[in-house]
Amino acid sequence: MSETFKAILISRDADKRQRVETVDMTPDQLMDGDVDIAVEATTVNYKDGLAITGRGPVVRRWPMIPGVDLAGTVLTSTHASWRAGDKVVLNGWGVGEVHYGAFAGRARVSGDWLVPLPDAFSAKDAMAIGTAGYTAMLSVMAIEAAGVTPADGPVIVTGAAGGVGSVAVSLLASLGWHVVASTGRTEETDYLKRLGAAEIIDRAELSGPGKPLARERWAAGVDAVGSHTLANVLAQTKYHGAVACCGLAQGMDLPASVAPFILRGVSLIGIDSVMAPKPRRLGAWQRLATDLDLDRLRALTTEIGFDDIVAAAAQIVDGKVRGRLVVTM
Ligand code: NDP
């Protein structure tokens, strides 16, 4: 008899009403792929929250097992790079959107999408990082590639108490930056200071309509929020500074002007984690293994069970999750 495993399944009726249920599945129901993985840990990202609540158009094939991140052990493989017993990590590539994802005991995926689990991390650590943390790392690398360094001035992180924000604060502090953390949850001041933030500002300072240019406050930024917040971050970025744009928690719009770019030579760098090519992913995971302080990572992580995923999905889109969530299977 074929082994069964639990999975979260999102389906939609003829009126496009969405239903989310936990079902028992067998491996023959999985989609095509050349590597089968026993999922050991996963996580709930903002995007998973949008998928499960239906508040954002993340799922593009129905029905779908959501979950964009997984860590686990290879069970079987016909892919040249992987064999049974290998520890692997998967972030993105449309998993949980168009290909059955991580919220299941087993996954069948393309071996091309996998990276090896770095020795420095357990499956749980890798999922405490997840797409959010790997995106934070890509953002930090983008600022470095723009040639901006801690000697140039402070860095601002928006959405600081969220997943991307918390990992970005930790990484940047470890790398010697003076980190300004922007948050709507000023009650999380102690938490953000423990992660290494030097200053906390209320996100209300940045979230309303602002001027095209304002006083220069920071040399760099990691923005998980978009909209007026990103416009104000740009307007307050120092001459030749760089801002990595990776999220849209406030909105997808960008009500900004060209002034910071043409008068201060500011760079705005787009960050995409989902389709990032493999060398960049490997580079980001190597940097996480060397630069991310594991004590800080554990301080920003909350562990939940498989049965808590659906409730956590609603909480994360309401901005109520602090740091990162890890799901152990
Ligand atoms: P979280 O929900 O964990 O964090 C988002 C944070 O944004 C919240 O914690 C909150 O921080 C802040 N926030 C929420 N709502 C608002 C609002 N209306 N106005 C201003 N700030 C707000 O999500 P993640 O960290 O997982 O993801 C953050 C963003 O990055 C999302 O938009 C996500 O889609 C995007 N993302 C993009 C990726 C890419 O490849 N480009 C990959 C991963 C994520 P606080 O309470 O501190 O104010």
Residues whose N, C-alpha, C, O or C-beta is under 5 A from the ligand:
A	BS01	NDP	N45 Y46 K47 T131 A132 T135 G159 A160 A161 G162 G163 V164 G165 S182 T183 G184 R185 R203 A224 V225 C246 G247 L248 A249 Q250 I271 D272 S273 V274 I316 G319 V321 G323
